Amino acid sequence: MERILGLAVTFDDDGRIDLLLFGTNAYQLPAVTLRRSKAALNE
């Protein structure tokens, strides 16, 4: 996951990765940046 995150942030226009959970409903999580990646992966 960490390697993919680094690659994704490189190609993203604002350096943030938007996260969505979905099933019956959709939930938007806080965006992940490289600085916040360790905390986000542990949540």
CYANA upper distance limits for C-alpha pairs under 8 A (distance plus 0.5 A):
  1 MET  CA      5 LEU  CA      6.59
  2 GLU  CA      6 GLY  CA      6.80
  2 GLU  CA     37 SER  CA      8.36
  3 ARG  CA      7 LEU  CA      6.88
  4 ILE  CA      8 ALA  CA      6.51
  5 LEU  CA      9 VAL  CA      6.57
  5 LEU  CA     34 LEU  CA      8.08
  5 LEU  CA     37 SER  CA      8.47
  6 GLY  CA     10 THR  CA      6.82
  6 GLY  CA     34 LEU  CA      7.55
  7 LEU  CA     11 PHE  CA      7.13
  8 ALA  CA     12 ASP  CA      6.55
  8 ALA  CA     17 ILE  CA      7.88
  9 VAL  CA     14 ASP  CA      8.48
  9 VAL  CA     15 GLY  CA      5.33
  9 VAL  CA     16 ARG  CA      6.65
  9 VAL  CA     17 ILE  CA      7.16
  9 VAL  CA     33 THR  CA      7.76
  9 VAL  CA     34 LEU  CA      7.90
 10 THR  CA     15 GLY  CA      7.23
 11 PHE  CA     15 GLY  CA      8.27
 12 ASP  CA     16 ARG  CA      7.28
 12 ASP  CA     17 ILE  CA      7.89
 15 GLY  CA     33 THR  CA      6.85
 16 ARG  CA     31 ALA  CA      6.38
 16 ARG  CA     32 VAL  CA      5.98
 16 ARG  CA     33 THR  CA      5.36
 16 ARG  CA     34 LEU  CA      8.45
 17 ILE  CA     31 ALA  CA      5.87
 17 ILE  CA     32 VAL  CA      5.58
 17 ILE  CA     33 THR  CA      6.99
 18 ASP  CA     28 GLN  CA      8.30
 18 ASP  CA     29 LEU  CA      7.84
 18 ASP  CA     30 PRO  CA      7.55
 18 ASP  CA     31 ALA  CA      5.08
 18 ASP  CA     32 VAL  CA      7.06
 19 LEU  CA     28 GLN  CA      6.52
 19 LEU  CA     29 LEU  CA      5.83
 19 LEU  CA     30 PRO  CA      7.33
 19 LEU  CA     31 ALA  CA      6.55
 19 LEU  CA     32 VAL  CA      8.00
 20 LEU  CA     26 ALA  CA      7.30
 20 LEU  CA     27 TYR  CA      6.12
 20 LEU  CA     28 GLN  CA      5.02
 20 LEU  CA     29 LEU  CA      6.36
 21 LEU  CA     26 ALA  CA      6.14
 21 LEU  CA     27 TYR  CA      5.58
 21 LEU  CA     28 GLN  CA      6.88
 21 LEU  CA     29 LEU  CA      7.93
 22 PHE  CA     26 ALA  CA      4.69
 22 PHE  CA     27 TYR  CA      6.70
 32 VAL  CA     36 ARG  CA      6.37
 32 VAL  CA     37 SER  CA      6.39
 32 VAL  CA     40 ALA  CA      7.21
 33 THR  CA     37 SER  CA      6.31
 36 ARG  CA     40 ALA  CA      6.70
 37 SER  CA     41 LEU  CA      6.55
 38 LYS  CA     42 ASN  CA      6.89
 39 ALA  CA     43 GLU  CA      6.94
